[in-house]
Amino acid sequence: MNKENILERSRKENKNGDEREKQIDLASYAYGAIFLIVSFIALVIIKILVKGNGINDILFMFEMYLSALFLYKYKKLKTIANLGLFLVWIVASLINLYLFIVRG
């Protein structure tokens, strides 16, 4: 195989990014999720201790995040456990959305 064929093949295989870039993307999503969780916890503490408000709105957002996570895993892995967790979190999020709307 000549140099041009090897380069062309490499470009085709890595058109969506190389393995290093994919690993960096995955790690960035993990770090983002950690910061998201920490910020949700901080908001929950502030709303409960300082403001005395309910936390249904924050729980709704967090549960929607978890719903999307398990829906994606179910689509890719086709496991019943992921489907079940998706359904649990989507129902919980809808309950908290309803409570947020009703209670304000």
N, CA, C and O atoms as a GROMACS GRO file, in nm:
protein
  416
    1MET      N    1   0.084  -0.118   0.000
    1MET     CA    2   0.000   0.000   0.000
    1MET      C    3   0.089   0.125   0.000
    1MET      O    4   0.187   0.132   0.074
    2ASN      N    5   0.055   0.220  -0.082
    2ASN     CA    6   0.136   0.341  -0.084
    2ASN      C    7   0.088   0.442   0.019
    2ASN      O    8  -0.017   0.425   0.081
    3LYS      N    9   0.166   0.546   0.034
    3LYS     CA   10   0.141   0.647   0.136
    3LYS      C   11   0.006   0.716   0.117
    3LYS      O   12  -0.065   0.740   0.214
    4GLU      N   13  -0.030   0.748  -0.007
    4GLU     CA   14  -0.157   0.816  -0.034
    4GLU      C   15  -0.277   0.730   0.003
    4GLU      O   16  -0.375   0.781   0.057
    5ASN      N   17  -0.271   0.602  -0.025
    5ASN     CA   18  -0.382   0.511   0.010
    5ASN      C   19  -0.399   0.503   0.162
    5ASN      O   20  -0.511   0.502   0.214
    6ILE      N   21  -0.288   0.496   0.231
    6ILE     CA   22  -0.293   0.488   0.378
    6ILE      C   23  -0.352   0.617   0.436
    6ILE      O   24  -0.437   0.612   0.525
    7LEU      N   25  -0.309   0.731   0.386
    7LEU     CA   26  -0.362   0.859   0.434
    7LEU      C   27  -0.511   0.873   0.405
    7LEU      O   28  -0.588   0.919   0.489
    8GLU      N   29  -0.551   0.833   0.285
    8GLU     CA   30  -0.693   0.841   0.249
    8GLU      C   31  -0.778   0.750   0.337
    8GLU      O   32  -0.886   0.790   0.381
    9ARG      N   33  -0.731   0.632   0.362
    9ARG     CA   34  -0.803   0.537   0.448
    9ARG      C   35  -0.814   0.591   0.591
    9ARG      O   36  -0.919   0.580   0.654
   10SER      N   37  -0.705   0.651   0.640
   10SER     CA   38  -0.705   0.707   0.775
   10SER      C   39  -0.804   0.822   0.785
   10SER      O   40  -0.875   0.835   0.885
   11ARG      N   41  -0.810   0.906   0.682
   11ARG     CA   42  -0.905   1.018   0.682
   11ARG      C   43  -1.049   0.969   0.687
   11ARG      O   44  -1.132   1.025   0.758
   12LYS      N   45  -1.078   0.863   0.611
   12LYS     CA   46  -1.214   0.809   0.609
   12LYS      C   47  -1.252   0.750   0.744
   12LYS      O   48  -1.364   0.769   0.792
   13GLU      N   49  -1.159   0.677   0.806
   13GLU     CA   50  -1.186   0.614   0.935
   13GLU      C   51  -1.203   0.716   1.047
   13GLU      O   52  -1.276   0.691   1.142
   14ASN      N   53  -1.136   0.828   1.036
   14ASN     CA   54  -1.136   0.927   1.143
   14ASN      C   55  -1.211   1.054   1.106
   14ASN      O   56  -1.183   1.161   1.161
   15LYS      N   57  -1.306   1.044   1.014
   15LYS     CA   58  -1.377   1.165   0.973
   15LYS      C   59  -1.460   1.226   1.087
   15LYS      O   60  -1.486   1.346   1.085
   16ASN      N   61  -1.500   1.146   1.184
   16ASN     CA   62  -1.576   1.198   1.298
   16ASN      C   63  -1.488   1.220   1.421
   16ASN      O   64  -1.539   1.231   1.532
   17GLY      N   65  -1.358   1.226   1.402
   17GLY     CA   66  -1.266   1.250   1.513
   17GLY      C   67  -1.192   1.123   1.550
   17GLY      O   68  -1.242   1.012   1.532
   18ASP      N   69  -1.073   1.142   1.600
   18ASP     CA   70  -0.994   1.026   1.640
   18ASP      C   71  -1.033   0.981   1.781
   18ASP      O   72  -1.117   1.044   1.846
   19GLU      N   73  -0.972   0.874   1.826
   19GLU     CA   74  -1.007   0.817   1.957
   19GLU      C   75  -0.978   0.914   2.070
   19GLU      O   76  -1.053   0.921   2.167
   20ARG      N   77  -0.869   0.989   2.060
   20ARG     CA   78  -0.835   1.086   2.164
   20ARG      C   79  -0.944   1.192   2.176
   20ARG      O   80  -0.985   1.226   2.288
   21GLU      N   81  -0.991   1.243   2.064
   21GLU     CA   82  -1.098   1.344   2.068
   21GLU      C   83  -1.226   1.286   2.125
   21GLU      O   84  -1.298   1.353   2.199
   22LYS      N   85  -1.256   1.162   2.091
   22LYS     CA   86  -1.377   1.098   2.146
   22LYS      C   87  -1.366   1.081   2.296
   22LYS      O   88  -1.464   1.103   2.368
   23GLN      N   89  -1.249   1.041   2.346
   23GLN     CA   90  -1.228   1.026   2.490
   23GLN      C   91  -1.239   1.161   2.561
   23GLN      O   92  -1.295   1.169   2.670
   24ILE      N   93  -1.187   1.266   2.499
   24ILE     CA   94  -1.197   1.399   2.557
   24ILE      C   95  -1.343   1.444   2.562
   24ILE      O   96  -1.387   1.503   2.661
   25ASP      N   97  -1.418   1.415   2.456
   25ASP     CA   98  -1.561   1.448   2.457
   25ASP      C   99  -1.634   1.377   2.570
   25ASP      O  100  -1.713   1.438   2.642
   26LEU      N  101  -1.608   1.247   2.586
   26LEU     CA  102  -1.674   1.171   2.692
   26LEU      C  103  -1.638   1.225   2.830
   26LEU      O  104  -1.724   1.239   2.916
   27ALA      N  105  -1.510   1.256   2.850
   27ALA     CA  106  -1.467   1.310   2.979
   27ALA      C  107  -1.531   1.447   3.004
   27ALA      O  108  -1.567   1.478   3.118
   28SER      N  109  -1.545   1.528   2.900
   28SER     CA  110  -1.606   1.660   2.920
   28SER      C  111  -1.752   1.647   2.959
   28SER      O  112  -1.801   1.725   3.042
   29TYR      N  113  -1.823   1.551   2.903
   29TYR     CA  114  -1.962   1.529   2.943
   29TYR      C  115  -1.970   1.484   3.089
   29TYR      O  116  -2.061   1.524   3.162
   30ALA      N  117  -1.877   1.400   3.130
   30ALA     CA  118  -1.874   1.354   3.269
   30ALA      C  119  -1.848   1.471   3.363
   30ALA      O  120  -1.916   1.485   3.465
   31TYR      N  121  -1.750   1.556   3.331
   31TYR     CA  122  -1.724   1.672   3.414
   31TYR      C  123  -1.844   1.766   3.416
   31TYR      O  124  -1.878   1.821   3.521
   32GLY      N  125  -1.907   1.784   3.302
   32GLY     CA  126  -2.026   1.868   3.297
   32GLY      C  127  -2.137   1.814   3.385
   32GLY      O  128  -2.205   1.891   3.454
   33ALA      N  129  -2.155   1.683   3.385
   33ALA     CA  130  -2.258   1.621   3.469
   33ALA      C  131  -2.227   1.640   3.617
   33ALA      O  132  -2.317   1.664   3.697
   34ILE      N  133  -2.100   1.631   3.653
   34ILE     CA  134  -2.061   1.652   3.793
   34ILE      C  135  -2.093   1.795   3.836
   34ILE      O  136  -2.149   1.816   3.943
   35PHE      N  137  -2.058   1.893   3.752
   35PHE     CA  138  -2.089   2.032   3.784
   35PHE      C  139  -2.239   2.056   3.788
   35PHE      O  140  -2.287   2.135   3.870
   36LEU      N  141  -2.312   1.991   3.701
   36LEU     CA  142  -2.458   2.003   3.701
   36LEU      C  143  -2.515   1.953   3.833
   36LEU      O  144  -2.600   2.018   3.893
   37ILE      N  145  -2.469   1.839   3.878
   37ILE     CA  146  -2.518   1.782   4.004
   37ILE      C  147  -2.483   1.872   4.122
   37ILE      O  148  -2.566   1.896   4.209
   38VAL      N  149  -2.359   1.921   4.124
   38VAL     CA  150  -2.318   2.009   4.234
   38VAL      C  151  -2.403   2.137   4.235
   38VAL      O  152  -2.444   2.183   4.341
   39SER      N  153  -2.430   2.192   4.117
   39SER     CA  154  -2.512   2.314   4.113
   39SER      C  155  -2.655   2.286   4.155
   39SER      O  156  -2.716   2.369   4.222
   40PHE      N  157  -2.710   2.171   4.118
   40PHE     CA  158  -2.844   2.136   4.164
   40PHE      C  159  -2.849   2.120   4.315
   40PHE      O  160  -2.943   2.167   4.380
   41ILE      N  161  -2.749   2.056   4.371
   41ILE     CA  162  -2.745   2.039   4.517
   41ILE      C  163  -2.736   2.175   4.586
   41ILE      O  164  -2.804   2.199   4.686
   42ALA      N  165  -2.654   2.264   4.533
   42ALA     CA  166  -2.642   2.398   4.591
   42ALA      C  167  -2.775   2.472   4.584
   42ALA      O  168  -2.816   2.536   4.681
   43LEU      N  169  -2.844   2.463   4.470
   43LEU     CA  170  -2.974   2.529   4.458
   43LEU      C  171  -3.078   2.471   4.553
   43LEU      O  172  -3.158   2.544   4.610
   44VAL      N  173  -3.076   2.340   4.569
   44VAL     CA  174  -3.170   2.276   4.662
   44VAL      C  175  -3.146   2.326   4.804
   44VAL      O  176  -3.240   2.361   4.875
   45ILE      N  177  -3.021   2.330   4.844
   45ILE     CA  178  -2.989   2.378   4.980
   45ILE      C  179  -3.031   2.523   4.997
   45ILE      O  180  -3.091   2.559   5.099
   46ILE      N  181  -3.002   2.606   4.900
   46ILE     CA  182  -3.040   2.748   4.908
   46ILE      C  183  -3.191   2.764   4.914
   46ILE      O  184  -3.243   2.841   4.996
   47LYS      N  185  -3.263   2.690   4.829
   47LYS     CA  186  -3.410   2.704   4.827
   47LYS      C  187  -3.474   2.654   4.955
   47LYS      O  188  -3.573   2.712   5.001
   48ILE      N  189  -3.420   2.549   5.014
   48ILE     CA  190  -3.479   2.495   5.136
   48ILE      C  191  -3.441   2.578   5.258
   48ILE      O  192  -3.528   2.619   5.335
   49LEU      N  193  -3.312   2.604   5.275
   49LEU     CA  194  -3.266   2.670   5.397
   49LEU      C  195  -3.283   2.821   5.395
   49LEU      O  196  -3.322   2.880   5.496
   50VAL      N  197  -3.256   2.884   5.284
   50VAL     CA  198  -3.258   3.030   5.279
   50VAL      C  199  -3.395   3.084   5.238
   50VAL      O  200  -3.450   3.172   5.304
   51LYS      N  201  -3.448   3.032   5.133
   51LYS     CA  202  -3.572   3.086   5.077
   51LYS      C  203  -3.697   3.019   5.133
   51LYS      O  204  -3.803   3.080   5.136
   52GLY      N  205  -3.685   2.894   5.178
   52GLY     CA  206  -3.800   2.822   5.228
   52GLY      C  207  -3.897   2.780   5.118
   52GLY      O  208  -4.014   2.752   5.146
   53ASN      N  209  -3.849   2.774   4.996
   53ASN     CA  210  -3.934   2.735   4.882
   53ASN      C  211  -3.930   2.585   4.858
   53ASN      O  212  -3.844   2.514   4.910
   54GLY      N  213  -4.027   2.538   4.778
   54GLY     CA  214  -4.025   2.400   4.735
   54GLY      C  215  -3.917   2.378   4.629
   54GLY      O  216  -3.866   2.474   4.571
   55ILE      N  217  -3.884   2.255   4.605
   55ILE     CA  218  -3.778   2.224   4.510
   55ILE      C  219  -3.827   2.144   4.390
   55ILE      O  220  -3.748   2.080   4.322
   56ASN      N  221  -3.956   2.147   4.364
   56ASN     CA  222  -4.011   2.069   4.254
   56ASN      C  223  -3.953   2.109   4.118
   56ASN      O  224  -3.934   2.022   4.033
   57ASP      N  225  -3.926   2.236   4.098
   57ASP     CA  226  -3.871   2.280   3.971
   57ASP      C  227  -3.730   2.225   3.948
   57ASP      O  228  -3.696   2.182   3.838
   58ILE      N  229  -3.648   2.227   4.054
   58ILE     CA  230  -3.512   2.174   4.042
   58ILE      C  231  -3.514   2.023   4.024
   58ILE      O  232  -3.438   1.968   3.944
   59LEU      N  233  -3.601   1.956   4.099
   59LEU     CA  234  -3.612   1.811   4.083
   59LEU      C  235  -3.658   1.774   3.943
   59LEU      O  236  -3.611   1.675   3.885
   60PHE      N  237  -3.750   1.852   3.888
   60PHE     CA  238  -3.796   1.828   3.751
   60PHE      C  239  -3.680   1.832   3.653
   60PHE      O  240  -3.666   1.742   3.569
   61MET      N  241  -3.597   1.935   3.662
   61MET     CA  242  -3.484   1.947   3.569
   61MET      C  243  -3.386   1.831   3.586
   61MET      O  244  -3.339   1.775   3.487
   62PHE      N  245  -3.355   1.796   3.709
   62PHE     CA  246  -3.260   1.687   3.734
   62PHE      C  247  -3.316   1.554   3.685
   62PHE      O  248  -3.244   1.474   3.626
   63GLU      N  249  -3.444   1.532   3.709
   63GLU     CA  250  -3.506   1.407   3.665
   63GLU      C  251  -3.517   1.399   3.512
   63GLU      O  252  -3.510   1.291   3.455
   64MET      N  253  -3.535   1.512   3.447
   64MET     CA  254  -3.535   1.512   3.301
   64MET      C  255  -3.397   1.477   3.247
   64MET      O  256  -3.385   1.406   3.146
   65TYR      N  257  -3.293   1.526   3.312
   65TYR     CA  258  -3.156   1.489   3.276
   65TYR      C  259  -3.138   1.338   3.287
   65TYR      O  260  -3.085   1.274   3.195
   66LEU      N  261  -3.181   1.281   3.399
   66LEU     CA  262  -3.168   1.136   3.418
   66LEU      C  263  -3.253   1.059   3.317
   66LEU      O  264  -3.211   0.954   3.268
   67SER      N  265  -3.372   1.110   3.286
   67SER     CA  266  -3.457   1.046   3.186
   67SER      C  267  -3.387   1.039   3.052
   67SER      O  268  -3.385   0.934   2.987
   68ALA      N  269  -3.329   1.149   3.009
   68ALA     CA  270  -3.259   1.152   2.881
   68ALA      C  271  -3.140   1.058   2.881
   68ALA      O  272  -3.114   0.990   2.782
   69LEU      N  273  -3.069   1.053   2.992
   69LEU     CA  274  -2.954   0.964   3.003
   69LEU      C  275  -2.995   0.818   2.983
   69LEU      O  276  -2.933   0.745   2.905
   70PHE      N  277  -3.099   0.776   3.054
   70PHE     CA  278  -3.140   0.635   3.044
   70PHE      C  279  -3.212   0.604   2.913
   70PHE      O  280  -3.205   0.491   2.865
   71LEU      N  281  -3.279   0.702   2.854
   71LEU     CA  282  -3.340   0.680   2.723
   71LEU      C  283  -3.231   0.656   2.619
   71LEU      O  284  -3.244   0.566   2.536
   72TYR      N  285  -3.127   0.735   2.623
   72TYR     CA  286  -3.016   0.717   2.527
   72TYR      C  287  -2.950   0.580   2.547
   72TYR      O  288  -2.922   0.510   2.450
   73LYS      N  289  -2.926   0.545   2.674
   73LYS     CA  290  -2.865   0.414   2.700
   73LYS      C  291  -2.955   0.301   2.652
   73LYS      O  292  -2.907   0.200   2.600
   74TYR      N  293  -3.086   0.318   2.671
   74TYR     CA  294  -3.178   0.214   2.624
   74TYR      C  295  -3.173   0.202   2.472
   74TYR      O  296  -3.171   0.091   2.419
   75LYS      N  297  -3.172   0.314   2.402
   75LYS     CA  298  -3.169   0.311   2.256
   75LYS      C  299  -3.044   0.241   2.204
   75LYS      O  300  -3.049   0.171   2.103
   76LYS      N  301  -2.931   0.261   2.274
   76LYS     CA  302  -2.806   0.202   2.228
   76LYS      C  303  -2.787   0.057   2.274
   76LYS      O  304  -2.736  -0.025   2.199
   77LEU      N  305  -2.829   0.026   2.397
   77LEU     CA  306  -2.801  -0.106   2.455
   77LEU      C  307  -2.921  -0.200   2.455
   77LEU      O  308  -2.905  -0.322   2.467
   78LYS      N  309  -3.041  -0.146   2.442
   78LYS     CA  310  -3.165  -0.225   2.440
   78LYS      C  311  -3.182  -0.314   2.563
   78LYS      O  312  -3.223  -0.430   2.551
   79THR      N  313  -3.151  -0.261   2.681
   79THR     CA  314  -3.170  -0.339   2.803
   79THR      C  315  -3.297  -0.292   2.874
   79THR      O  316  -3.330  -0.174   2.876
   80ILE      N  317  -3.365  -0.387   2.932
   80ILE     CA  318  -3.491  -0.358   3.003
   80ILE      C  319  -3.465  -0.268   3.124
   80ILE      O  320  -3.548  -0.183   3.156
   81ALA      N  321  -3.353  -0.287   3.190
   81ALA     CA  322  -3.322  -0.205   3.308
   81ALA      C  323  -3.316  -0.057   3.271
   81ALA      O  324  -3.370   0.026   3.344
   82ASN      N  325  -3.253  -0.024   3.161
   82ASN     CA  326  -3.246   0.116   3.118
   82ASN      C  327  -3.383   0.170   3.079
   82ASN      O  328  -3.414   0.286   3.106
   83LEU      N  329  -3.464   0.087   3.015
   83LEU     CA  330  -3.600   0.129   2.982
   83LEU      C  331  -3.680   0.154   3.110
   83LEU      O  332  -3.752   0.254   3.120
   84GLY      N  333  -3.667   0.064   3.205
   84GLY     CA  334  -3.737   0.081   3.333
   84GLY      C  335  -3.694   0.206   3.406
   84GLY      O  336  -3.779   0.279   3.458
   85LEU      N  337  -3.564   0.233   3.410
   85LEU     CA  338  -3.515   0.354   3.476
   85LEU      C  339  -3.560   0.479   3.403
   85LEU      O  340  -3.591   0.580   3.466
   86PHE      N  341  -3.564   0.474   3.271
   86PHE     CA  342  -3.616   0.587   3.195
   86PHE      C  343  -3.761   0.615   3.234
   86PHE      O  344  -3.798   0.729   3.260
   87LEU      N  345  -3.843   0.510   3.239
   87LEU     CA  346  -3.984   0.528   3.272
   87LEU      C  347  -4.002   0.581   3.414
   87LEU      O  348  -4.087   0.667   3.437
   88VAL      N  349  -3.924   0.531   3.507
   88VAL     CA  350  -3.932   0.579   3.646
   88VAL      C  351  -3.900   0.727   3.652
   88VAL      O  352  -3.973   0.804   3.715
   89TRP      N  353  -3.790   0.768   3.588
   89TRP     CA  354  -3.748   0.908   3.595
   89TRP      C  355  -3.840   1.001   3.518
   89TRP      O  356  -3.862   1.115   3.559
   90ILE      N  357  -3.895   0.954   3.408
   90ILE     CA  358  -3.986   1.042   3.332
   90ILE      C  359  -4.116   1.063   3.410
   90ILE      O  360  -4.170   1.174   3.410
   91VAL      N  361  -4.166   0.959   3.475
   91VAL     CA  362  -4.286   0.973   3.557
   91VAL      C  363  -4.259   1.066   3.676
   91VAL      O  364  -4.340   1.153   3.706
   92ALA      N  365  -4.145   1.046   3.742
   92ALA     CA  366  -4.109   1.132   3.855
   92ALA      C  367  -4.097   1.278   3.811
   92ALA      O  368  -4.140   1.369   3.883
   93SER      N  369  -4.038   1.300   3.694
   93SER     CA  370  -4.022   1.438   3.647
   93SER      C  371  -4.158   1.501   3.616
   93SER      O  372  -4.179   1.619   3.644
   94LEU      N  373  -4.248   1.424   3.558
   94LEU     CA  374  -4.381   1.478   3.528
   94LEU      C  375  -4.459   1.509   3.655
   94LEU      O  376  -4.533   1.607   3.660
   95ILE      N  377  -4.441   1.426   3.757
   95ILE     CA  378  -4.505   1.454   3.887
   95ILE      C  379  -4.452   1.584   3.945
   95ILE      O  380  -4.529   1.666   3.993
   96ASN      N  381  -4.320   1.602   3.940
   96ASN     CA  382  -4.262   1.725   3.995
   96ASN      C  383  -4.299   1.847   3.912
   96ASN      O  384  -4.315   1.956   3.966
   97LEU      N  385  -4.313   1.831   3.781
   97LEU     CA  386  -4.360   1.942   3.698
   97LEU      C  387  -4.502   1.981   3.737
   97LEU      O  388  -4.533   2.099   3.752
   98TYR      N  389  -4.587   1.881   3.754
   98TYR     CA  390  -4.725   1.907   3.796
   98TYR      C  391  -4.728   1.978   3.932
   98TYR      O  392  -4.800   2.077   3.949
   99LEU      N  393  -4.650   1.928   4.027
   99LEU     CA  394  -4.647   1.990   4.160
   99LEU      C  395  -4.593   2.132   4.154
   99LEU      O  396  -4.640   2.220   4.227
  100PHE      N  397  -4.497   2.156   4.069
  100PHE     CA  398  -4.444   2.292   4.053
  100PHE      C  399  -4.550   2.386   3.998
  100PHE      O  400  -4.562   2.500   4.043
  101ILE      N  401  -4.626   2.338   3.900
  101ILE     CA  402  -4.730   2.422   3.840
  101ILE      C  403  -4.844   2.448   3.940
  101ILE      O  404  -4.892   2.560   3.951
  102VAL      N  405  -4.885   2.345   4.011
  102VAL     CA  406  -4.997   2.357   4.105
  102VAL      C  407  -4.959   2.439   4.228
  102VAL      O  408  -5.032   2.528   4.269
  103ARG      N  409  -4.843   2.407   4.286
  103ARG     CA  410  -4.800   2.474   4.409
  103ARG      C  411  -4.729   2.606   4.384
  103ARG      O  412  -4.726   2.693   4.471
  104GLY      N  413  -4.673   2.620   4.268
  104GLY     CA  414  -4.603   2.746   4.235
  104GLY      C  415  -4.463   2.754   4.281
  104GLY      O  416  -4.396   2.855   4.258
   0.00000   0.00000   0.00000
